[in-house]
């Protein structure tokens, strides 16, 4: 008799856990449908929510990113963000926008980074470790993409080296 009660308790515990999860997800869905929270992504991460809270408190900035076709979108980053943080926020926002419009779509970010760079007032943001504030980027600033080809001196477009596995083995014998 006790084993039946234990199994019934496990089943009820399992169901109550699922019920709580479903209730939480339905509440979250209802909150995200509210027009006031329109800027929150459909599947927000903790960092997304934290950045949006910091934006409301004034310790983050909203930056408009203009694409080559003239369209733009806004991303939010903290005030102490680097160029790399901005690039990651743009990448995340573009993936979110593309998936909401067209479903699953792959974008080659390696190609984008090799052929385009971000610019603010025609100053290229090439150093990923540099703070955005060093370039004068503030709240409601506008960055845009520029066509960019890395010079050979930078080492990014060097010739591929051949890997000779067996060549090294012959020298040791």
Z-matrix of the N, CA and C atoms (Angstrom, degrees):
N
C 1 1.428
C 2 1.522 1 110.35
N 3 1.317 2 116.88 1 -37.79
C 4 1.450 3 119.79 2 -179.34
C 5 1.521 4 111.26 3 -68.02
N 6 1.347 5 117.10 4 -35.21
C 7 1.468 6 119.10 5 -179.40
C 8 1.519 7 110.59 6 -66.77
N 9 1.338 8 117.93 7 -35.46
C 10 1.462 9 120.85 8 177.10
C 11 1.520 10 111.08 9 -65.78
N 12 1.322 11 117.77 10 -36.85
C 13 1.465 12 121.34 11 179.11
C 14 1.530 13 110.58 12 -69.45
N 15 1.354 14 115.88 13 -37.41
C 16 1.464 15 119.36 14 178.10
C 17 1.526 16 110.46 15 -64.89
N 18 1.340 17 116.37 16 -44.05
C 19 1.466 18 119.40 17 -179.98
C 20 1.528 19 110.58 18 -65.70
N 21 1.337 20 116.81 19 -37.81
C 22 1.460 21 119.73 20 178.19
C 23 1.533 22 109.94 21 -65.64
N 24 1.328 23 117.40 22 -37.98
C 25 1.463 24 121.83 23 177.52
C 26 1.519 25 111.10 24 -65.01
N 27 1.355 26 116.66 25 -38.57
C 28 1.464 27 120.17 26 177.83
C 29 1.522 28 110.43 27 -65.09
N 30 1.322 29 116.23 28 -42.59
C 31 1.462 30 120.23 29 -179.57
C 32 1.516 31 109.96 30 -65.06
N 33 1.327 32 117.96 31 -43.74
C 34 1.456 33 120.72 32 179.06
C 35 1.525 34 110.86 33 -65.62
N 36 1.348 35 116.31 34 -40.44
C 37 1.461 36 120.06 35 177.80
C 38 1.518 37 111.04 36 -63.03
N 39 1.303 38 117.08 37 -41.33
C 40 1.461 39 121.50 38 179.23
C 41 1.520 40 110.37 39 -64.53
N 42 1.317 41 115.09 40 -44.75
C 43 1.460 42 119.03 41 -179.66
C 44 1.523 43 111.50 42 -66.73
N 45 1.328 44 117.14 43 -38.89
C 46 1.467 45 118.88 44 -179.03
C 47 1.528 46 110.34 45 -67.53
N 48 1.326 47 117.28 46 -33.49
C 49 1.458 48 120.90 47 177.44
C 50 1.522 49 110.14 48 -66.51
N 51 1.320 50 116.47 49 -43.40
C 52 1.467 51 120.60 50 177.59
C 53 1.526 52 111.16 51 -66.14
N 54 1.310 53 116.25 52 -38.14
C 55 1.467 54 120.34 53 179.45
C 56 1.527 55 109.93 54 -63.66
N 57 1.328 56 117.22 55 -42.70
C 58 1.458 57 120.93 56 178.43
C 59 1.524 58 110.85 57 -63.19
N 60 1.336 59 116.46 58 -40.61
C 61 1.463 60 120.54 59 -179.75
C 62 1.521 61 110.70 60 -65.94
N 63 1.322 62 117.38 61 -43.80
C 64 1.463 63 121.45 62 178.81
C 65 1.527 64 110.31 63 -63.97
N 66 1.330 65 116.69 64 -41.72
C 67 1.464 66 120.29 65 178.80
C 68 1.527 67 111.10 66 -63.67
N 69 1.343 68 116.77 67 -40.82
C 70 1.456 69 120.81 68 178.28
C 71 1.526 70 111.07 69 -64.06
N 72 1.325 71 116.77 70 -44.47
C 73 1.466 72 120.63 71 179.90
C 74 1.523 73 111.58 72 -65.66
N 75 1.327 74 117.75 73 -38.82
C 76 1.466 75 119.62 74 178.83
C 77 1.530 76 110.92 75 -68.35
N 78 1.340 77 116.94 76 -37.83
C 79 1.467 78 120.54 77 176.86
C 80 1.523 79 110.59 78 -65.38
N 81 1.338 80 116.41 79 -42.27
C 82 1.456 81 120.91 80 177.92
C 83 1.523 82 110.93 81 -62.58
N 84 1.328 83 117.52 82 -42.25
C 85 1.464 84 121.33 83 178.28
C 86 1.526 85 111.06 84 -63.13
N 87 1.336 86 116.45 85 -41.05
C 88 1.468 87 120.28 86 178.91
C 89 1.532 88 110.59 87 -65.39
N 90 1.329 89 117.32 88 -40.02
C 91 1.463 90 120.38 89 178.50
C 92 1.524 91 111.60 90 -65.48
N 93 1.332 92 117.07 91 -40.84
C 94 1.463 93 120.37 92 -177.66
C 95 1.527 94 112.20 93 -71.71
N 96 1.328 95 118.47 94 -19.53
C 97 1.463 96 121.57 95 176.04
C 98 1.524 97 112.06 96 -79.71
N 99 1.320 98 117.67 97 -11.60
C 100 1.453 99 121.95 98 179.07
C 101 1.531 100 109.57 99 -66.65
N 102 1.329 101 119.59 100 132.14
C 103 1.468 102 121.09 101 -178.40
C 104 1.530 103 114.19 102 -61.94
N 105 1.311 104 117.09 103 -24.59
C 106 1.466 105 119.94 104 178.39
C 107 1.525 106 110.58 105 -66.44
N 108 1.327 107 116.33 106 -32.71
C 109 1.464 108 121.32 107 -178.86
C 110 1.527 109 111.83 108 -99.46
N 111 1.315 110 117.93 109 32.96
C 112 1.465 111 121.75 110 -177.03
C 113 1.524 112 112.43 111 -66.85
N 114 1.333 113 118.60 112 -24.55
C 115 1.455 114 120.60 113 -178.24
C 116 1.527 115 113.33 114 -83.50
N 117 1.320 116 118.28 115 -6.27
C 118 1.457 117 121.73 116 177.87
C 119 1.529 118 108.63 117 -81.33
N 120 1.346 119 117.94 118 131.04
C 121 1.465 120 119.96 119 178.93
C 122 1.531 121 111.55 120 -62.31
N 123 1.326 122 116.06 121 160.12
C 124 1.472 123 120.51 122 -178.15
C 125 1.520 124 112.08 123 -64.84
N 126 1.325 125 117.66 124 -36.81
C 127 1.468 126 121.32 125 176.12
C 128 1.527 127 107.32 126 -120.22
N 129 1.321 128 117.38 127 79.09
C 130 1.464 129 119.67 128 -174.38
C 131 1.520 130 112.44 129 -74.24
N 132 1.325 131 115.27 130 143.70
C 133 1.457 132 120.37 131 171.24
C 134 1.523 133 107.97 132 -94.35
N 135 1.301 134 115.85 133 170.99
C 136 1.465 135 120.08 134 -179.86
C 137 1.527 136 110.52 135 -63.15
N 138 1.331 137 117.39 136 -38.14
C 139 1.463 138 120.27 137 179.90
C 140 1.530 139 111.27 138 -67.05
N 141 1.343 140 117.71 139 -34.49
C 142 1.466 141 120.71 140 176.77
C 143 1.522 142 110.80 141 -62.77
N 144 1.307 143 116.36 142 -46.71
C 145 1.457 144 121.26 143 -179.67
C 146 1.524 145 110.16 144 -65.61
N 147 1.334 146 116.34 145 -41.40
C 148 1.464 147 120.63 146 179.46
C 149 1.530 148 111.09 147 -62.69
N 150 1.333 149 116.94 148 -42.11
C 151 1.465 150 120.45 149 178.86
C 152 1.517 151 111.13 150 -65.21
N 153 1.327 152 117.71 151 -40.89
C 154 1.464 153 120.52 152 179.21
C 155 1.534 154 111.82 153 -66.93
N 156 1.329 155 116.74 154 -36.11
C 157 1.467 156 120.18 155 175.75
C 158 1.526 157 109.62 156 -65.45
N 159 1.348 158 116.13 157 -43.49
C 160 1.467 159 119.79 158 177.85
C 161 1.520 160 111.38 159 -64.06
N 162 1.311 161 117.88 160 -32.35
C 163 1.461 162 121.33 161 176.78
C 164 1.523 163 110.50 162 -64.19
N 165 1.324 164 116.29 163 -42.17
C 166 1.465 165 120.09 164 178.23
C 167 1.524 166 111.76 165 -67.91
N 168 1.334 167 116.53 166 -32.14
C 169 1.466 168 120.59 167 -179.33
C 170 1.524 169 112.42 168 -83.39
N 171 1.331 170 117.82 169 -10.53
C 172 1.457 171 121.28 170 178.62
C 173 1.511 172 115.21 171 93.82
N 174 1.324 173 118.29 172 3.93
C 175 1.462 174 120.30 173 178.62
C 176 1.527 175 112.22 174 -100.76
N 177 1.313 176 116.62 175 17.65
C 178 1.462 177 122.37 176 173.61
C 179 1.521 178 107.58 177 -140.82
N 180 1.332 179 115.77 178 165.27
C 181 1.457 180 119.40 179 -178.24
C 182 1.522 181 110.94 180 -129.75
N 183 1.308 182 114.89 181 149.74
C 184 1.456 183 122.62 182 178.05
C 185 1.530 184 106.95 183 -101.84
N 186 1.323 185 116.34 184 125.59
C 187 1.461 186 121.76 185 -176.59
C 188 1.520 187 108.36 186 -120.83
N 189 1.333 188 116.93 187 130.99
C 190 1.462 189 121.80 188 176.43
C 191 1.519 190 108.51 189 -88.64
N 192 1.317 191 115.97 190 130.33
C 193 1.455 192 121.60 191 179.30
C 194 1.522 193 108.76 192 -112.62
N 195 1.333 194 115.95 193 117.53
C 196 1.458 195 121.57 194 -178.89
C 197 1.521 196 109.71 195 -93.95
N 198 1.332 197 115.58 196 131.12
C 199 1.456 198 121.05 197 176.67
C 200 1.530 199 108.81 198 -88.47
N 201 1.329 200 116.44 199 171.76
C 202 1.457 201 120.83 200 -177.90
C 203 1.526 202 112.52 201 -66.44
N 204 1.325 203 117.63 202 -25.44
C 205 1.460 204 120.07 203 -179.64
C 206 1.529 205 112.76 204 -83.57
N 207 1.318 206 117.61 205 3.25
C 208 1.465 207 121.73 206 176.94
C 209 1.513 208 114.35 207 94.13
N 210 1.328 209 118.05 208 -11.21
C 211 1.458 210 120.36 209 177.03
C 212 1.527 211 108.93 210 -78.93
N 213 1.312 212 115.47 211 161.34
C 214 1.458 213 119.41 212 179.98
C 215 1.518 214 110.15 213 -144.55
N 216 1.309 215 114.86 214 164.43
C 217 1.459 216 122.74 215 174.43
C 218 1.517 217 107.39 216 -147.62
N 219 1.322 218 115.87 217 158.44
C 220 1.461 219 121.61 218 -178.21
C 221 1.520 220 110.12 219 -104.17
N 222 1.324 221 115.30 220 140.05
C 223 1.460 222 121.84 221 172.96
C 224 1.520 223 108.47 222 -126.71
N 225 1.309 224 115.92 223 152.36
C 226 1.463 225 121.11 224 179.25
C 227 1.522 226 108.97 225 -114.61
N 228 1.325 227 115.74 226 131.17
C 229 1.466 228 122.18 227 175.51
C 230 1.525 229 107.88 228 -136.04
N 231 1.315 230 116.29 229 157.26
C 232 1.467 231 120.22 230 179.21
C 233 1.527 232 109.22 231 -70.44
N 234 1.312 233 117.07 232 160.71
C 235 1.467 234 121.43 233 -177.05
C 236 1.524 235 113.12 234 -62.37
N 237 1.314 236 117.77 235 -28.92
C 238 1.467 237 121.27 236 -178.20
C 239 1.533 238 112.03 237 -92.73
N 240 1.315 239 118.40 238 18.66
C 241 1.464 240 122.33 239 -175.77
C 242 1.524 241 111.75 240 -69.64
N 243 1.333 242 114.65 241 152.83
C 244 1.454 243 121.61 242 175.98
C 245 1.524 244 108.85 243 -100.80
N 246 1.321 245 115.29 244 175.29
C 247 1.466 246 120.56 245 177.71
C 248 1.521 247 109.53 246 -61.10
N 249 1.317 248 116.89 247 -38.02
C 250 1.469 249 120.63 248 179.31
C 251 1.524 250 110.98 249 -63.60
N 252 1.326 251 117.77 250 -40.00
C 253 1.461 252 121.57 251 177.48
C 254 1.524 253 110.79 252 -61.96
N 255 1.326 254 116.27 253 -40.30
C 256 1.469 255 120.49 254 177.95
C 257 1.518 256 110.74 255 -65.44
N 258 1.329 257 116.62 256 -42.04
C 259 1.466 258 120.37 257 179.08
C 260 1.529 259 110.67 258 -62.70
N 261 1.321 260 117.10 259 -41.87
C 262 1.468 261 120.66 260 178.92
C 263 1.520 262 111.33 261 -65.55
N 264 1.335 263 117.13 262 -38.97
C 265 1.466 264 120.62 263 177.95
C 266 1.527 265 110.43 264 -65.66
N 267 1.333 266 116.94 265 -40.29
C 268 1.463 267 120.73 266 178.12
C 269 1.524 268 110.26 267 -65.47
N 270 1.320 269 116.22 268 -43.63
C 271 1.471 270 120.66 269 179.43
C 272 1.529 271 110.52 270 -59.60
N 273 1.320 272 116.20 271 -45.54
C 274 1.463 273 121.09 272 -179.75
C 275 1.528 274 111.38 273 -63.47
N 276 1.331 275 116.12 274 -42.17
C 277 1.471 276 120.57 275 -179.22
C 278 1.522 277 111.10 276 -67.44
N 279 1.337 278 117.92 277 -41.28
C 280 1.463 279 121.06 278 179.93
C 281 1.524 280 110.19 279 -64.83
N 282 1.320 281 117.30 280 -43.03
C 283 1.472 282 120.23 281 178.43
C 284 1.517 283 109.79 282 -61.85
N 285 1.327 284 117.30 283 -42.91
C 286 1.468 285 121.32 284 178.80
C 287 1.535 286 110.90 285 -62.32
N 288 1.329 287 117.41 286 -44.44
C 289 1.463 288 121.00 287 -179.78
C 290 1.525 289 111.85 288 -65.88
N 291 1.324 290 116.98 289 -42.92
C 292 1.466 291 120.77 290 -179.06
C 293 1.525 292 111.09 291 -66.30
N 294 1.316 293 117.39 292 -39.90
C 295 1.458 294 119.68 293 179.88
C 296 1.513 295 111.45 294 -69.98
N 297 1.321 296 118.53 295 -32.70
C 298 1.457 297 119.61 296 178.60
C 299 1.523 298 111.14 297 -72.38
N 300 1.332 299 117.35 298 -30.22
C 301 1.462 300 120.39 299 179.45
C 302 1.522 301 113.18 300 -84.29
N 303 1.335 302 116.06 301 -47.47
C 304 1.457 303 119.64 302 -168.68
C 305 1.525 304 114.18 303 -121.36
N 306 1.290 305 119.31 304 6.44
C 307 1.458 306 120.29 305 -176.00
C 308 1.518 307 109.58 306 80.52
N 309 1.321 308 116.92 307 -155.23
C 310 1.460 309 121.36 308 -177.74
C 311 1.529 310 110.16 309 -69.84
N 312 1.320 311 115.73 310 124.61
C 313 1.454 312 121.05 311 179.58
C 314 1.517 313 107.92 312 -145.55
N 315 1.323 314 116.45 313 133.31
C 316 1.462 315 120.53 314 -177.83
C 317 1.526 316 110.28 315 -94.52
N 318 1.313 317 116.29 316 130.01
C 319 1.460 318 122.39 317 175.74
C 320 1.519 319 107.03 318 -114.52
N 321 1.325 320 116.76 319 129.60
C 322 1.455 321 121.38 320 178.85
C 323 1.527 322 108.82 321 -81.99
N 324 1.320 323 116.26 322 97.08
C 325 1.453 324 120.48 323 -178.86
C 326 1.515 325 111.26 324 -71.37
N 327 1.324 326 116.92 325 -24.86
C 328 1.464 327 120.06 326 174.80
C 329 1.528 328 109.62 327 -63.19
N 330 1.325 329 116.44 328 -41.38
C 331 1.459 330 121.28 329 177.78
C 332 1.533 331 110.59 330 -66.70
N 333 1.320 332 116.91 331 -43.08
C 334 1.466 333 120.97 332 -179.91
C 335 1.526 334 110.09 333 -61.28
N 336 1.320 335 117.26 334 -47.25
C 337 1.469 336 120.80 335 -177.96
C 338 1.525 337 111.96 336 -68.56
N 339 1.335 338 117.19 337 -28.94
C 340 1.464 339 120.04 338 179.98
C 341 1.529 340 112.27 339 -77.42
N 342 1.319 341 118.05 340 -25.97
C 343 1.459 342 120.87 341 -173.41
C 344 1.524 343 115.05 342 -112.98
N 345 1.328 344 117.55 343 -11.94
C 346 1.464 345 120.70 344 -177.75
C 347 1.522 346 109.29 345 -137.99
N 348 1.321 347 115.27 346 153.85
C 349 1.466 348 119.57 347 174.51
C 350 1.520 349 108.66 348 -138.74
N 351 1.303 350 115.86 349 159.57
C 352 1.456 351 121.62 350 176.55
C 353 1.520 352 109.54 351 -82.33
N 354 1.315 353 115.55 352 146.82
C 355 1.461 354 120.11 353 178.19
C 356 1.522 355 109.26 354 -139.84
N 357 1.324 356 114.32 355 147.98
C 358 1.455 357 121.46 356 175.41
C 359 1.527 358 106.88 357 -129.33
N 360 1.309 359 117.21 358 119.14
C 361 1.469 360 122.74 359 -174.41
C 362 1.528 361 111.09 360 50.88
N 363 1.331 362 115.87 361 47.88
C 364 1.475 363 124.82 362 179.05
C 365 1.528 364 113.50 363 60.70
N 366 1.315 365 118.34 364 15.48
C 367 1.458 366 122.08 365 173.19
C 368 1.528 367 107.21 366 -103.00
N 369 1.325 368 115.90 367 120.00
C 370 1.459 369 120.87 368 -176.11
C 371 1.522 370 110.58 369 -71.94
N 372 1.319 371 115.13 370 133.88
C 373 1.469 372 122.28 371 179.15
C 374 1.528 373 107.65 372 -94.66
N 375 1.326 374 116.72 373 81.11
C 376 1.460 375 121.64 374 -174.00
C 377 1.518 376 113.80 375 -94.81
N 378 1.319 377 118.20 376 -29.55
C 379 1.458 378 122.02 377 -177.58
C 380 1.525 379 109.46 378 -84.51
N 381 1.342 380 116.39 379 108.37
C 382 1.464 381 120.49 380 -177.13
C 383 1.528 382 112.89 381 -64.69
N 384 1.306 383 117.61 382 -25.48
C 385 1.459 384 120.19 383 -177.80
C 386 1.515 385 114.10 384 -86.39
N 387 1.317 386 117.49 385 -8.70
C 388 1.469 387 120.73 386 -177.26
C 389 1.526 388 110.69 387 -75.80
N 390 1.325 389 115.76 388 142.73
C 391 1.464 390 120.86 389 178.16
C 392 1.525 391 109.19 390 -73.82
N 393 1.308 392 116.20 391 144.54
C 394 1.466 393 120.77 392 179.29
C 395 1.521 394 111.49 393 -62.83
N 396 1.321 395 117.18 394 -33.31
C 397 1.455 396 120.93 395 -179.56
C 398 1.529 397 111.84 396 -66.19
N 399 1.355 398 117.57 397 -23.68
C 400 1.465 399 120.49 398 176.73
C 401 1.528 400 111.42 399 -66.06
N 402 1.325 401 116.71 400 -26.64
C 403 1.461 402 121.40 401 178.55
C 404 1.526 403 111.64 402 -91.63
N 405 1.323 404 117.71 403 -4.18
C 406 1.456 405 121.43 404 -179.18
C 407 1.518 406 113.77 405 90.62
N 408 1.324 407 117.78 406 11.35
C 409 1.465 408 121.45 407 179.64
C 410 1.525 409 108.53 408 -73.25
N 411 1.315 410 116.23 409 126.15
C 412 1.467 411 123.10 410 -179.47
C 413 1.522 412 109.56 411 -128.25
N 414 1.304 413 117.23 412 -174.83
C 415 1.455 414 122.11 413 176.86
C 416 1.532 415 109.55 414 -61.32
N 417 1.309 416 116.81 415 140.01
C 418 1.467 417 125.54 416 -178.61
C 419 1.529 418 113.52 417 64.18
N 420 1.333 419 117.72 418 23.19
C 421 1.456 420 121.01 419 174.66
C 422 1.521 421 109.52 420 -77.37
N 423 1.338 422 114.45 421 164.60
C 424 1.459 423 120.38 422 -179.67
C 425 1.524 424 109.19 423 -123.35
N 426 1.325 425 115.86 424 123.90
C 427 1.457 426 121.18 425 173.03
C 428 1.520 427 107.42 426 -111.92
N 429 1.306 428 116.45 427 155.75
C 430 1.454 429 119.82 428 179.94
C 431 1.525 430 109.62 429 -142.01
N 432 1.312 431 114.68 430 161.76
C 433 1.455 432 121.44 431 179.18
C 434 1.522 433 109.38 432 -89.57
N 435 1.329 434 115.65 433 138.13
C 436 1.453 435 121.85 434 175.11
C 437 1.522 436 108.75 435 -122.75
N 438 1.334 437 117.23 436 145.02
C 439 1.464 438 118.01 437 172.26
C 440 1.532 439 109.08 438 -63.14
N 441 1.314 440 115.98 439 138.93
C 442 1.454 441 120.18 440 -173.62
C 443 1.517 442 108.90 441 -148.25
N 444 1.312 443 116.13 442 132.89
C 445 1.453 444 121.62 443 174.01
C 446 1.520 445 106.61 444 -123.13
N 447 1.313 446 116.25 445 123.38
C 448 1.460 447 120.69 446 -178.70
C 449 1.523 448 109.39 447 -69.97
N 450 1.317 449 116.45 448 140.62
C 451 1.466 450 120.55 449 178.26
C 452 1.516 451 109.19 450 -75.06
N 453 1.329 452 115.53 451 158.11
C 454 1.456 453 119.46 452 -179.66
C 455 1.518 454 111.42 453 -66.69
N 456 1.318 455 117.26 454 -24.32
C 457 1.460 456 120.77 455 179.90
C 458 1.512 457 112.58 456 -68.11
N 459 1.325 458 117.34 457 -22.52
C 460 1.462 459 119.31 458 -178.30
C 461 1.520 460 112.10 459 -75.68
N 462 1.339 461 116.88 460 -17.29
C 463 1.458 462 120.23 461 177.98
C 464 1.506 463 114.21 462 84.48
N 465 1.299 464 117.92 463 0.58
C 466 1.458 465 119.24 464 -178.32
C 467 1.517 466 112.17 465 -77.52
N 468 1.346 467 117.30 466 -31.89
C 469 1.450 468 120.62 467 -177.12
C 470 1.525 469 110.75 468 -113.70
N 471 1.306 470 116.99 469 45.77
C 472 1.454 471 119.65 470 179.21
C 473 1.524 472 109.34 471 -81.19
N 474 1.340 473 115.21 472 162.51
C 475 1.462 474 119.70 473 -179.95
C 476 1.522 475 109.52 474 -67.59
N 477 1.297 476 115.11 475 146.72
C 478 1.461 477 120.73 476 179.99
C 479 1.522 478 109.05 477 -71.52
N 480 1.304 479 115.79 478 134.37
C 481 1.461 480 120.15 479 177.66
C 482 1.516 481 109.41 480 -88.13
N 483 1.302 482 115.01 481 139.49
C 484 1.455 483 119.47 482 179.35
C 485 1.525 484 108.71 483 -79.20
N 486 1.286 485 115.20 484 135.86
C 487 1.453 486 120.57 485 177.47
C 488 1.524 487 107.71 486 -92.42
N 489 1.285 488 115.30 487 113.17
C 490 1.465 489 119.79 488 -178.12
C 491 1.518 490 108.61 489 -107.90
N 492 1.292 491 115.58 490 92.10
C 493 1.451 492 120.82 491 -177.62
C 494 1.520 493 111.11 492 -68.75
N 495 1.334 494 117.07 493 -47.48
C 496 1.455 495 120.68 494 -175.18
C 497 1.532 496 112.09 495 -76.15
N 498 1.320 497 117.72 496 -22.55
C 499 1.468 498 121.17 497 179.76
C 500 1.520 499 110.71 498 -62.61
N 501 1.313 500 117.27 499 -40.51
C 502 1.465 501 121.32 500 -179.93
C 503 1.514 502 112.62 501 -71.46
N 504 1.331 503 117.80 502 -27.45
C 505 1.448 504 121.61 503 -178.99
C 506 1.531 505 111.14 504 -71.69
N 507 1.324 506 117.18 505 -33.54
C 508 1.465 507 120.19 506 -178.00
C 509 1.516 508 111.78 507 -68.62
N 510 1.315 509 119.36 508 -30.79
C 511 1.471 510 122.06 509 -178.61
C 512 1.521 511 111.36 510 -71.12
N 513 1.319 512 117.40 511 -31.39
C 514 1.472 513 119.69 512 -176.05
C 515 1.510 514 112.23 513 -81.19
N 516 1.338 515 119.16 514 -18.19
C 517 1.455 516 119.26 515 -176.86
C 518 1.489 517 114.83 516 -81.28
